[in-house]
Amino acid sequence: MRMSFSLMFVVALAGCPKSSDVTPTDPSQVNPKEAFSAGVKILQAEPAKRDYSAALVQFEAATAADPSYAKAWFNAGYAAEKSGDLTKAVSYYQKAVQAKTDYTSAVFNLGDALKRAGKASEAVTVLTDYVEKHPEDLNARANLMDAQVAAKSYDAAILQGREILLRDAKNVGAYRNLSALYFAQGNYAMSLLCGEKARTLSDTDPGTYNNIGVTYLAKKEEARALEEFKTAVKMDPGNVQANLNLGYLALNSGDYGLALKSLEAVVAADPSNLDAQLGYAVALRGTGELKGSEELYDKLLKKHPTHRVLVFNASTLHEKYTKNFSKAKKILEDYQKAMAGQVAPNDELFERLKRVVDSETAERKRKEEEERKVKEAAERKARAEKLLKDMDAQVKKMEADLQKYASCVPAEVQEIAMMVLEQVKPVIAENDDSLANEVKTFLDDASGQLDAAVAACSAAPPAEGAAPPAPPAEGTAPPAGGAAPPAGGAAPPAGGASVGGGTPPTP
């Protein structure tokens, strides 16, 4: 996590902007003051609507038309810096200083731009030359001390700090920079001591709170660091370093909402800050803004195709979150091409490429398994729906039978059937396919008992008091087992006495 302790100077938008829509073409046809004013007008827009690239075009036109225009060179440097082009920024600030050797703001911004570009030793040279000419300028000395710390010229930085304190014993900037110096040396106790001294001199300096927070962070006291960063941001909502540190600390703790808010402030104040842009892309991803994260990565990759962390982070977005494996592979392969053989055979790049392929295979299998489960679930649901429909018909038949044969079906069978129906009917009414199979067993058992009882009712003899059967129709055979009456005039059975007036038997 980067920490900066320089005194930051905002660009001075000099001149009275006029309403002009100058489109720079041939320098000889451009009015430098009008072009300058047009650029200033662009920079005076709301922060979210400022087009630094468009402003840069105007300032470059002004300097092309008038190479001695120091303010135009200065603002061109500022616009270039805000557009993310530190190389141009350094060049334009240098031209501003050449055009006006006593241009304080240009000297300070040049020193800061050189330091940010990794050229702290050059920043020391520029600021030393200025301090020698302006020994009473304590702000210049503070910036020189900051550059010396960045260049690891610690002894020179300590001497510079002492010189500042000899001239101003209560100089907050000196103690703040001493805090940074001891931090860089790993002497956290002295870093905190100097930070606390700066805070006693001024408890409203956000840079002091930021430095103390960074020291606590190095001591792995994250909770205390968090509070220091929050205080610094509360004092200065646009503070780049405090917001950057707070944003990254929030990222590490998984608080993507806080990280997004903090890093958004950095991106707005310093669009050229790649650390902030990278963190912001992660925060967007963490808050579910995958499209925004993707668009930011695409934009950054065009400018920094060989930035390793950027490439790996962008690839991870598509491998693990958007599941666009083709794009993840392309990002890594484009990086490999851009490095043109500079990647060793055992480089992590190849491991990541393999991981993307493996992730793609795993995702395909996961989808296939998911589709299989969905299909099986649909089939189970269809079976359950049919089962519920059959059960509904079964319930209705049982209810009809219970009503029709109420006087015949045994009470215990009726009781069982009614109890089961009470359990089954809500399942059918709620279309609860999860319980259908479970209650079907009880329904079948109760239904079987009721069917058996109904069948027995159908085969039972007439109840007492029922009407007798109708007599047989005339001419039909008598019931089996009954003897026919004797026919008229037939002989009586043998051995039987005659009836009526016949001859008596012989004695």
Helices and strands as residue ranges (DSSP letters): G 27-29, H 32-43, G 47-49, H 52-65, H 70-82, H 86-99, H 104-116, H 120-133, H 138-150, H 154-167, H 172-184, H 188-201, H 206-218, H 222-235, H 240-253, H 256-269, H 274-286, H 290-303, H 308-316, I 317-322, H 325-339, H 348-404, H 411-429, H 433-459
